Amino acid sequence: MSTSWDWKTNISEKAINKTVALGTSNYVPKVQSGALFQGQPDDPQIYLYGGVTPDVNTSFTDYQAPTTNQYTLWGFNTDSYGWTQYDVMIHVPGRPSWGAFAEVPEHGLAFYLNGLVTNMSSAATETANISASDMGGMVVLDLQNHTATNRSTDTVADSPRVRGGMVVIPQIGKMGVLVSLGGATGIGQSLHPVSMNQVNIFDIETVITTSSSSESSSDSSGWYRQTITGEAPSPRVDFCVVVVAAPDNSSFNIYMYGGKNTTSLFLAGQDEYFDDIWVLSIPSFTWTKVYQGVLPRFGHTCHVVGNRQMITVGGINGTTSHGTNASGTESASATTDSCDWEWMGVAILDLTSMAWGSVFDRDKPRYQVSALISAVVGGGPDGGATRLLPDDGWTSAAVANLFTGSSSLSAPYAPPSPNAAGPDEADDDKDNRNVGAIVGGAVGGGGGFLVVLAALGLWWNRRRKKKKRKRERRDIAEGAAELGEQKEDNPQTTTISPGTGTDSYLVPLTPLSELGGSPVISELPANQIAVELADRHGYDRDSWRPGEREEITLHKRYDKDGSEGDWNEREEEGGQQQAGMESGLDK
């Protein structure tokens, strides 16, 4: 994500074949609804955990039946392109899917909360009938030592659950907290959506203080519950969540987009689909509705990219959406389940202006709190929230202590100082986390593997460039130290030349279906349907019609030497926006 791009004009997808894991005869499983984790910042591997074999069509040429569940954790080396399997079966014997997940790369920890173990998880459980069982507990993966534990969630209300969401807020507590929300309990044809009037919070520090990486833990400490007052969104599953901190850390805003309210995991029931965005602000624990549309989506993922944009990946259109139409009246939009309308599988939302668009802008200004949110929590664009505890106080003394260091149920939250990291390091870490998150989240949806590969290409590129910069800084520092020693004994001039590298990291594009070993073309629709295009503030997905407004096209100018020039604007006739930025992922 080092350059700006427009998914309508210059986004690319690249793929490589999956291979047999080194030293084994096992192929990497083809799964969905699992998780990908980036691992520690200096780890060249990314990690695939869990997932279930898609059985939508077992006659596909590239269909792969469920494999052994002995190896539920896999690592892909972004330097060598090799796969490594890790056996964590002794403490977590099943291959979970449909769980909520998050990670803390700085600590080398990843978390997978509840989920299902189904008959499509391994060869041993494959049968002709659909069957599933809950996976209790939260799997804690130590990605440094490649081990796993399963911590009890017996004290967590509405647990085990599936198809919910979870985020990490590193600024709260000593090592950060996990916030789990939504989802449903039950399995198969009997799902019970979880209320959005409460959330579960996990203190990550307890992982270090109460368990080891070599044995499973029955300890359910570290889990807390906080109730939410006021209006809340409808219960739902298959939504996506991201979290962004106010510039001064006075509020942490969890954006929840889309989803559906369902009663069955495997069968189509009387489902309600959503095209809305709600924000849960912490520490006030208040919900704010910031967007309503009529194009519902579920099964997608979303990720913070750059300074203040959210990218959505994949998803499926729902059959009914209860929302506000272009004229401002309540309506239900009837469609059929299908892939998302963005034909490249991604869309972009500005988290400050709440405007949808197709352009990822690497140079967007930093995140500021939306006026819709600050109207509820107080303060302004740069933070300064005045609602620093829930209206009815903290639910328990333990929650109060986690947020305030006091057992008082009415003690306000004291925001920590903003991160003082240097600009280079901050930008590097931000890009690493963001693109890694895209890769990690995209597998959680129902498909979109080519989009995953596009993200992988970006992520590999950024990771290698980051490692190269680190090596250069280290070489320069070491060289400077050597120069100092040499000057003491024999002053001389030394030229320090950082190591050279290459940006050609990907093999030629091979059309694939779900990362299979045999080339199979994944076809796009033969007739592409016209869709809404962006206006100067991003596209209005509900009210735009061709010819209704003038549009602006942004053109990136490049000098003859290849350096970037200035942005130019040009009015287009007929309300149609032509090809946008000429800068691209492969420029």
C-alpha positions as CSV (number, residue, x, y, z in Angstrom):
1,M,0.0,0.0,0.0
2,S,2.9,2.3,-0.7
3,T,1.2,4.0,-3.7
4,S,-2.3,5.3,-4.4
5,W,-4.6,3.3,-6.6
6,D,-8.1,3.2,-8.0
7,W,-9.8,-0.2,-8.1
8,K,-11.7,0.8,-11.3
9,T,-8.6,1.5,-13.3
10,N,-5.3,0.3,-11.9
11,I,-5.5,-2.4,-9.2
12,S,-3.8,-5.7,-10.1
13,E,-4.0,-9.3,-8.9
14,K,-1.2,-11.7,-8.8
15,A,-1.1,-15.4,-7.9
16,I,1.3,-18.1,-7.1
17,N,0.6,-21.8,-6.9
18,K,0.3,-23.6,-3.6
19,T,2.9,-26.3,-3.2
20,V,3.6,-29.3,-1.0
21,A,5.0,-28.3,2.4
22,L,8.7,-28.7,2.6
23,G,9.8,-32.1,4.0
24,T,6.2,-33.6,3.8
25,S,3.7,-34.9,1.3
26,N,0.9,-32.7,2.6
27,Y,-0.7,-30.0,0.5
28,V,-1.7,-26.8,2.1
29,P,-5.5,-27.1,2.7
30,K,-8.0,-25.1,0.7
31,V,-10.2,-23.5,3.3
32,Q,-12.5,-20.6,4.0
33,S,-13.7,-19.0,7.2
34,G,-10.3,-19.4,8.9
35,A,-7.8,-16.7,9.6
36,L,-4.5,-15.4,8.3
37,F,-2.1,-13.7,10.7
38,Q,0.9,-11.6,9.9
39,G,3.1,-12.7,12.9
40,Q,5.8,-10.6,14.5
41,P,7.0,-7.6,12.5
42,D,10.4,-9.2,11.8
43,D,9.0,-12.7,11.0
44,P,9.1,-13.4,7.2
45,Q,6.1,-15.8,7.6
46,I,2.4,-15.3,7.5
47,Y,0.2,-17.8,9.1
48,L,-2.9,-19.7,8.1
49,Y,-5.0,-21.1,11.0
50,G,-8.2,-23.2,10.9
51,G,-10.9,-22.9,8.2
52,V,-13.3,-25.3,6.6
53,T,-13.2,-26.9,3.1
54,P,-15.7,-25.3,0.8
55,D,-18.3,-27.8,-0.4
56,V,-20.4,-25.6,-2.6
57,N,-19.4,-27.7,-5.6
58,T,-17.3,-30.8,-5.2
59,S,-17.2,-31.4,-8.9
60,F,-14.9,-28.4,-9.5
61,T,-11.8,-29.5,-11.3
62,D,-9.6,-28.1,-8.6
63,Y,-11.7,-29.3,-5.7
64,Q,-9.7,-30.7,-2.7
65,A,-11.4,-32.9,-0.2
66,P,-10.7,-32.2,3.5
67,T,-7.2,-33.1,4.6
68,T,-5.9,-34.2,8.0
69,N,-6.6,-31.9,10.8
70,Q,-3.2,-32.7,12.5
71,Y,-1.8,-29.5,10.9
72,T,-4.2,-26.6,11.5
73,L,-1.4,-24.0,11.6
74,W,0.6,-23.3,8.5
75,G,3.3,-20.7,7.8
76,F,4.1,-19.2,4.4
77,N,7.6,-17.8,4.1
78,T,7.4,-14.6,2.0
79,D,11.1,-14.8,1.3
80,S,11.4,-18.4,0.0
81,Y,7.7,-18.9,-0.9
82,G,7.8,-22.2,1.0
83,W,5.2,-23.6,3.4
84,T,5.7,-25.1,6.9
85,Q,3.2,-27.0,8.9
86,Y,2.9,-26.9,12.6
87,D,1.3,-29.5,14.8
88,V,-0.7,-27.9,17.6
89,M,-3.3,-30.7,17.7
90,I,-2.3,-32.0,21.1
91,H,-3.9,-28.9,22.8
92,V,-6.4,-27.8,20.1
93,P,-7.4,-31.0,18.3
94,G,-10.0,-29.6,15.9
95,R,-9.8,-27.3,12.9
96,P,-12.1,-24.4,13.9
97,S,-13.9,-22.2,11.5
98,W,-16.4,-19.3,11.6
99,G,-14.7,-17.9,14.8
100,A,-13.7,-14.3,15.5
101,F,-10.0,-13.5,15.4
102,A,-7.4,-10.8,16.1
103,E,-3.7,-10.5,16.8
104,V,-1.1,-8.5,18.6
105,P,2.0,-8.7,16.3
106,E,4.2,-6.8,18.8
107,H,3.7,-9.7,21.3
108,G,3.6,-12.5,18.7
109,L,0.2,-13.5,19.9
110,A,-2.9,-14.3,17.8
111,F,-6.4,-15.2,19.1
112,Y,-9.2,-17.3,17.6
113,L,-12.5,-17.1,19.6
114,N,-14.9,-20.0,19.6
115,G,-16.3,-21.1,16.2
116,L,-17.3,-24.5,14.8
117,V,-15.7,-27.8,14.0
118,T,-17.5,-29.3,11.0
119,N,-17.5,-32.5,9.0
120,M,-15.6,-30.5,6.3
121,S,-12.7,-29.8,8.6
122,S,-10.8,-33.0,8.1
123,A,-10.8,-36.3,6.3
124,A,-11.7,-38.1,9.5
125,T,-15.0,-36.2,9.9
126,E,-16.1,-36.0,6.3
127,T,-19.6,-37.5,5.9
128,A,-22.5,-37.1,3.4
129,N,-24.5,-35.0,5.8
130,I,-23.7,-31.5,7.2
131,S,-22.8,-31.7,10.9
132,A,-21.0,-29.4,13.2
133,S,-20.1,-28.9,16.9
134,D,-19.2,-25.9,18.9
135,M,-15.6,-25.2,19.7
136,G,-15.5,-23.9,23.2
137,G,-12.7,-21.6,24.4
138,M,-10.4,-19.1,22.8
139,V,-7.3,-20.5,21.0
140,V,-4.2,-18.4,21.8
141,L,-1.5,-18.9,19.2
142,D,2.1,-18.2,20.1
143,L,3.5,-17.4,16.7
144,Q,7.0,-17.1,17.9
145,N,7.2,-20.6,19.3
146,H,4.4,-22.0,17.1
147,T,2.4,-23.4,19.9
148,A,-1.3,-23.1,20.9
149,T,-3.4,-23.2,24.0
150,N,-7.2,-23.1,24.4
151,R,-8.3,-20.8,27.2
152,S,-11.7,-21.4,28.7
153,T,-14.6,-19.0,27.9
154,D,-17.0,-20.6,30.4
155,T,-17.5,-17.3,32.2
156,V,-18.3,-15.5,28.9
157,A,-22.1,-14.9,28.4
158,D,-23.5,-16.2,25.1
159,S,-20.7,-18.5,24.5
160,P,-19.6,-20.4,22.4
161,R,-20.5,-18.2,19.5
162,V,-19.9,-18.1,15.8
163,R,-19.6,-15.4,13.1
164,G,-19.0,-12.5,15.4
165,G,-16.3,-9.8,15.4
166,M,-13.3,-9.0,17.5
167,V,-10.7,-6.2,17.6
168,V,-7.6,-5.3,19.6
169,I,-7.2,-2.0,21.4
170,P,-3.6,-1.9,22.5
171,Q,-3.8,1.4,24.4
172,I,-6.1,0.0,27.1
173,G,-4.6,-2.0,30.0
174,K,-0.9,-3.0,30.3
175,M,-0.8,-5.1,27.1
176,G,-4.1,-4.2,25.4
177,V,-7.5,-5.7,25.4
178,L,-9.7,-7.7,23.0
179,V,-13.3,-6.5,22.4
180,S,-15.7,-9.2,21.2
181,L,-19.1,-8.3,19.9
182,G,-22.0,-9.8,18.0
183,G,-22.3,-13.2,16.4
184,A,-24.7,-16.0,17.4
185,T,-24.9,-19.0,19.6
186,G,-26.0,-22.4,18.5
187,I,-25.2,-24.5,15.4
188,G,-26.9,-25.7,12.3
189,Q,-30.5,-24.7,11.9
190,S,-30.8,-23.1,15.4
191,L,-28.8,-19.9,15.7
192,H,-29.6,-17.2,18.3
193,P,-28.0,-13.8,17.6
194,V,-26.2,-12.1,20.4
195,S,-27.5,-8.7,21.6
196,M,-25.4,-5.6,20.7
197,N,-26.3,-4.1,24.1
198,Q,-23.2,-5.6,25.7
199,V,-19.6,-6.5,24.7
200,N,-17.0,-8.9,26.1
201,I,-13.6,-7.6,27.0
202,F,-10.4,-9.7,27.5
203,D,-7.3,-8.5,29.2
204,I,-4.4,-9.7,27.1
205,E,-2.0,-9.5,30.0
206,T,-3.6,-12.5,31.6
207,V,-2.3,-14.7,28.8
208,I,1.2,-14.0,30.0
209,T,0.5,-14.2,33.7
210,T,-1.8,-17.2,34.0
211,S,-0.9,-19.6,31.2
212,S,2.0,-21.1,29.4
213,S,2.3,-22.0,25.7
214,S,2.9,-25.7,26.4
215,E,-0.4,-26.7,27.9
216,S,-4.1,-25.9,27.7
217,S,-5.6,-23.7,30.2
218,S,-8.9,-24.1,32.0
219,D,-8.5,-20.6,33.5
220,S,-11.2,-18.3,32.2
221,S,-9.8,-15.2,34.0
222,G,-9.3,-12.0,32.1
223,W,-12.8,-11.9,30.6
224,Y,-15.1,-9.0,31.5
225,R,-18.5,-7.8,30.4
226,Q,-19.6,-4.2,29.9
227,T,-23.2,-3.2,29.2
228,I,-24.2,-0.5,26.7
229,T,-27.0,1.9,27.2
230,G,-29.0,3.8,24.5
231,E,-29.8,2.8,21.0
232,A,-28.0,-0.2,19.6
233,P,-27.8,-1.9,16.2
234,S,-29.9,-5.0,15.4
235,P,-28.2,-8.3,16.3
236,R,-26.2,-9.8,13.4
237,V,-23.6,-12.1,12.1
238,D,-21.1,-12.0,9.2
239,F,-20.4,-8.3,9.6
240,C,-16.9,-6.7,9.7
241,V,-15.2,-4.5,12.3
242,V,-12.2,-2.2,12.5
243,V,-11.1,0.1,15.3
244,V,-9.5,3.6,15.0
245,A,-8.2,5.7,17.9
246,A,-8.9,9.5,18.2
247,P,-5.7,11.5,17.7
248,D,-5.4,12.0,21.5
249,N,-6.7,8.5,22.5
250,S,-9.7,10.0,24.2
251,S,-12.0,7.6,22.3
252,F,-11.6,4.3,20.4
253,N,-14.1,3.9,17.7
254,I,-15.1,0.5,16.5
255,Y,-16.7,0.7,13.0
256,M,-19.1,-2.2,12.3
257,Y,-20.3,-2.6,8.7
258,G,-23.1,-4.7,7.2
259,G,-24.0,-8.3,8.1
260,K,-27.2,-10.2,8.5
261,N,-29.6,-11.4,11.1
262,T,-30.0,-15.1,10.6
263,T,-31.5,-18.1,12.3
264,S,-29.7,-20.8,10.4
265,L,-26.0,-21.4,9.6
266,F,-26.5,-23.7,6.6
267,L,-30.0,-23.1,5.3
268,A,-31.6,-19.9,4.0
269,G,-34.1,-18.7,6.5
270,Q,-36.0,-15.5,7.1
271,D,-32.9,-13.4,7.1
272,E,-32.6,-9.7,7.4
273,Y,-29.6,-8.1,5.6
274,F,-27.9,-4.8,6.5
275,D,-26.2,-2.0,4.6
276,D,-25.3,0.3,7.5
277,I,-22.4,1.4,9.6
278,W,-22.5,1.7,13.3
279,V,-19.7,3.0,15.5
280,L,-19.2,1.7,19.1
281,S,-17.2,4.4,20.9
282,I,-15.1,3.4,23.9
283,P,-14.8,4.3,26.8
284,S,-18.3,5.8,26.7
285,F,-19.7,2.5,25.3
286,T,-22.2,4.3,23.0
287,W,-23.4,3.3,19.6
288,T,-23.7,5.9,16.8
289,K,-25.2,5.2,13.4
290,V,-23.1,6.9,10.8
291,Y,-24.3,5.4,7.5
292,Q,-27.4,3.8,6.0
293,G,-27.7,2.4,2.5
294,V,-29.8,-0.1,0.6
295,L,-27.2,-2.4,-0.9
296,P,-26.7,-5.0,1.9
297,R,-23.6,-7.0,2.2
298,F,-22.4,-9.9,4.5
299,G,-19.5,-12.3,4.6
300,H,-17.0,-9.5,3.7
301,T,-14.0,-8.3,5.6
302,C,-12.8,-4.7,6.3
303,H,-9.4,-3.3,7.2
304,V,-7.9,0.1,8.1
305,V,-5.4,1.2,5.4
306,G,-3.3,4.3,5.1
307,N,-4.2,7.1,7.5
308,R,-7.9,7.1,7.6
309,Q,-9.5,4.8,5.0
310,M,-11.2,1.5,5.4
311,I,-11.0,-1.1,2.6
312,T,-13.7,-3.8,2.3
313,V,-12.9,-7.1,0.6
314,G,-15.4,-9.5,-1.0
315,G,-18.8,-10.3,0.5
316,I,-22.2,-11.3,-0.8
317,N,-25.3,-9.2,-1.5
318,G,-28.3,-10.0,0.7
319,T,-31.9,-10.6,-0.3
320,T,-33.6,-7.9,1.8
321,S,-32.4,-4.7,3.2
322,H,-34.4,-2.6,5.6
323,G,-33.0,0.9,5.1
324,T,-33.5,4.3,3.7
325,N,-33.7,4.7,-0.1
326,A,-32.6,7.6,-2.3
327,S,-35.8,9.6,-1.5
328,G,-35.2,9.3,2.2
329,T,-38.1,6.9,2.9
330,E,-38.0,3.5,4.6
331,S,-37.9,0.6,2.1
332,A,-36.9,-3.0,1.6
333,S,-34.8,-3.8,-1.4
334,A,-35.2,-7.3,-2.8
335,T,-32.3,-8.9,-4.7
336,T,-30.8,-12.4,-4.9
337,D,-27.7,-13.6,-3.1
338,S,-24.7,-12.8,-5.3
339,C,-21.1,-11.5,-5.2
340,D,-20.5,-7.9,-4.2
341,W,-21.1,-5.4,-7.0
342,E,-17.6,-4.0,-7.0
343,W,-16.1,-6.2,-9.7
344,M,-12.6,-6.1,-8.3
345,G,-14.0,-7.1,-4.9
346,V,-12.9,-4.0,-2.9
347,A,-14.4,-0.7,-1.9
348,I,-13.0,2.3,0.0
349,L,-14.5,4.3,2.9
350,D,-13.1,7.5,4.3
351,L,-13.6,7.0,8.1
352,T,-13.6,10.7,8.8
353,S,-16.0,12.1,6.1
354,M,-17.9,8.8,5.8
355,A,-17.7,9.0,2.0
356,W,-17.5,5.9,-0.2
357,G,-15.1,5.8,-3.1
358,S,-12.9,3.6,-5.3
359,V,-9.5,5.3,-4.7
360,F,-7.0,4.4,-2.0
361,D,-5.1,7.6,-1.3
362,R,-1.7,7.0,0.3
363,D,-1.4,10.7,1.2
364,K,-4.8,11.2,2.9
365,P,-4.6,13.4,6.0
366,R,-4.5,11.6,9.4
367,Y,-7.7,10.3,10.9
368,Q,-10.0,12.7,12.6
369,V,-13.1,11.9,14.6
370,S,-16.2,12.2,12.4
371,A,-18.6,15.0,13.5
372,L,-21.3,12.3,13.8
373,I,-19.3,10.6,16.5
374,S,-18.1,13.7,18.3
375,A,-21.7,14.9,18.6
376,V,-22.3,11.9,20.8
377,V,-19.0,11.5,22.8
378,G,-18.0,15.2,22.9
379,G,-14.9,16.9,21.7
380,G,-14.0,17.5,18.1
381,P,-12.0,16.2,15.1
382,D,-8.8,15.9,17.1
383,G,-10.4,14.1,20.1
384,G,-11.1,15.7,23.4
385,A,-14.0,13.4,24.1
386,T,-15.9,14.4,27.3
387,R,-17.9,11.2,27.8
388,L,-15.1,9.1,29.5
389,L,-17.2,6.4,31.1
390,P,-20.5,4.6,30.4
391,D,-23.7,6.5,31.3
392,D,-24.6,3.9,34.0
393,G,-21.0,3.5,35.1
394,W,-18.7,0.5,34.8
395,T,-20.4,-2.9,35.0
396,S,-17.9,-4.1,37.7
397,A,-15.0,-3.0,39.7
398,A,-12.7,-5.2,37.6
399,V,-13.8,-3.4,34.4
400,A,-13.3,-0.1,36.1
401,N,-9.8,-1.1,37.2
402,L,-8.9,-2.2,33.7
403,F,-9.9,1.2,32.2
404,T,-9.0,3.6,35.1
405,G,-6.8,1.8,37.6
406,S,-9.5,2.4,40.2
407,S,-12.2,0.2,41.5
408,S,-14.7,3.1,41.5
409,L,-17.6,2.4,39.2
410,S,-17.8,6.1,38.4
411,A,-14.1,6.9,37.8
412,P,-13.5,8.4,34.4
413,Y,-11.1,7.0,31.9
414,A,-7.8,8.8,31.6
415,P,-6.5,8.7,28.0
416,P,-2.9,7.6,27.5
417,S,-0.5,9.8,25.6
418,P,-0.5,9.3,21.8
419,N,2.2,7.1,20.3
420,A,5.5,9.1,20.1
421,A,7.1,6.7,17.5
422,G,9.3,8.3,14.8
423,P,7.7,9.0,11.5
424,D,9.6,6.3,9.6
425,E,9.0,3.6,12.1
426,A,5.4,4.6,12.5
427,D,4.7,4.5,8.8
428,D,6.5,1.2,8.4
429,D,4.6,-0.5,11.2
430,K,1.3,1.0,10.0
431,D,1.7,-0.3,6.5
432,N,2.8,-3.7,7.8
433,R,-0.1,-4.0,10.2
434,N,-2.7,-2.7,7.7
435,V,-1.8,-4.9,4.7
436,G,-1.2,-7.9,7.0
437,A,-4.7,-7.3,8.3
438,I,-6.1,-7.3,4.8
439,V,-4.5,-10.7,4.1
440,G,-5.5,-12.0,7.5
441,G,-9.1,-10.9,7.2
442,A,-9.8,-11.8,3.6
443,V,-9.7,-15.6,4.3
444,G,-12.5,-15.2,6.8
445,G,-15.0,-14.4,4.0
446,G,-16.7,-16.9,1.7
447,G,-14.2,-16.4,-1.2
448,G,-12.1,-13.7,-2.8
449,F,-8.9,-15.6,-2.9
450,L,-7.6,-13.6,-5.9
451,V,-8.1,-10.5,-3.8
452,V,-6.2,-12.2,-1.0
453,L,-3.4,-12.7,-3.5
454,A,-3.4,-9.1,-4.5
455,A,-3.1,-8.2,-0.9
456,L,-0.3,-10.7,-0.5
457,G,1.6,-9.1,-3.4
458,L,1.3,-5.7,-1.8
459,W,2.2,-7.1,1.6
460,W,5.3,-9.0,0.4
461,N,6.5,-5.9,-1.4
462,R,6.1,-3.7,1.7
463,R,7.6,-6.3,4.0
464,R,10.7,-6.7,1.9
465,K,11.1,-3.0,1.4
466,K,10.7,-2.5,5.1
467,K,13.3,-5.2,5.9
468,K,15.6,-3.6,3.4
469,R,15.3,-0.2,5.0
470,K,15.9,-1.8,8.4
471,R,19.0,-3.5,7.1
472,E,20.2,-0.3,5.6
473,R,19.7,1.7,8.8
474,R,21.5,-1.1,10.7
475,D,24.3,-1.2,8.3
476,I,24.7,2.5,8.4
477,A,24.7,2.5,12.2
478,E,27.2,-0.4,12.4
479,G,29.3,1.3,9.8
480,A,29.2,4.5,11.7
481,A,30.3,2.7,14.9
482,E,33.2,1.1,12.9
483,L,34.2,4.4,11.5
484,G,34.4,5.8,15.1
485,E,36.7,3.0,16.1
486,Q,38.8,3.3,13.0
487,K,39.2,7.0,13.5
488,E,40.7,6.4,17.0
489,D,43.3,4.0,15.7
490,N,43.8,5.0,12.0
491,P,41.6,7.8,10.7
492,Q,40.3,7.1,7.2
493,T,37.4,7.5,5.0
494,T,35.0,4.6,4.5
495,T,32.1,4.3,2.0
496,I,29.1,2.5,3.4
497,S,27.0,0.8,0.6
498,P,23.7,-0.7,1.8
499,G,22.9,-4.1,0.3
500,T,21.0,-4.1,-2.9
501,G,17.7,-5.9,-3.5
502,T,15.0,-6.5,-6.0
503,D,11.4,-5.6,-6.2
504,S,10.5,-8.6,-8.5
505,Y,9.1,-10.8,-5.9
506,L,6.2,-12.5,-7.6
507,V,6.0,-15.2,-10.2
508,P,4.0,-14.6,-13.4
509,L,0.3,-14.5,-13.0
510,T,-1.4,-17.9,-13.3
511,P,-5.2,-18.1,-13.3
512,L,-6.2,-20.1,-10.3
513,S,-9.4,-21.1,-8.5
514,E,-8.9,-21.0,-4.7
515,L,-5.2,-21.3,-4.8
516,G,-5.2,-24.7,-6.3
517,G,-2.2,-26.6,-7.7
518,S,-3.7,-26.9,-11.2
519,P,-4.4,-23.8,-13.3
520,V,-8.1,-23.2,-13.4
521,I,-9.6,-20.0,-14.6
522,S,-11.9,-18.2,-12.2
523,E,-14.2,-16.4,-14.5
524,L,-15.7,-12.9,-14.1
525,P,-19.2,-12.2,-15.4
526,A,-19.2,-11.9,-19.1
527,N,-21.5,-8.9,-19.1
528,Q,-20.4,-6.3,-16.6
529,I,-23.2,-4.2,-15.2
530,A,-22.9,-0.4,-15.0
531,V,-22.3,0.7,-11.4
532,E,-22.2,4.0,-9.5
533,L,-19.1,6.0,-10.1
534,A,-17.4,8.5,-7.7
535,D,-18.2,12.1,-7.4
536,R,-15.7,14.5,-5.9
537,H,-16.5,13.3,-2.4
538,G,-16.8,9.6,-3.2
539,Y,-19.7,7.8,-4.7
540,D,-23.2,7.9,-3.2
541,R,-24.3,4.3,-3.6
542,D,-27.9,5.1,-2.9
543,S,-28.8,8.2,-4.9
544,W,-26.4,8.5,-7.8
545,R,-27.7,8.1,-11.4
546,P,-25.8,8.7,-14.6
547,G,-26.0,12.3,-15.8
548,E,-27.2,13.7,-12.5
549,R,-24.0,15.5,-11.5
550,E,-20.7,16.6,-12.9
551,E,-17.8,14.5,-11.9
552,I,-14.1,15.2,-11.4
553,T,-11.3,12.9,-12.6
554,L,-8.0,13.0,-10.7
555,H,-5.0,12.4,-13.0
556,K,-1.6,11.6,-11.6
557,R,1.1,13.3,-13.7
558,Y,4.5,11.7,-14.1
559,D,7.6,13.4,-15.4
560,K,9.8,11.8,-18.1
561,D,12.2,10.5,-15.5
562,G,9.3,8.6,-13.8
563,S,9.0,10.9,-10.8
564,E,5.5,11.8,-9.6
565,G,4.1,15.2,-10.5
566,D,1.0,17.1,-9.4
567,W,-2.6,16.1,-9.3
568,N,-4.8,17.6,-12.0
569,E,-8.6,17.9,-12.1
570,R,-10.8,17.7,-15.2
571,E,-14.5,18.0,-15.5
572,E,-16.1,15.1,-17.4
573,E,-19.4,15.4,-19.3
574,G,-22.5,13.4,-18.6
575,G,-21.7,12.5,-15.0
576,Q,-19.3,9.7,-16.0
577,Q,-16.0,9.6,-14.3
578,Q,-13.2,8.5,-16.7
579,A,-10.0,6.6,-15.8
580,G,-8.7,8.0,-12.5
581,M,-5.2,8.0,-11.2
582,E,-2.5,6.7,-13.6
583,S,-0.4,5.6,-10.7
584,G,-0.9,1.9,-9.9
585,L,0.3,-1.0,-7.9
586,D,2.6,-2.0,-10.8
587,K,3.8,1.4,-12.0
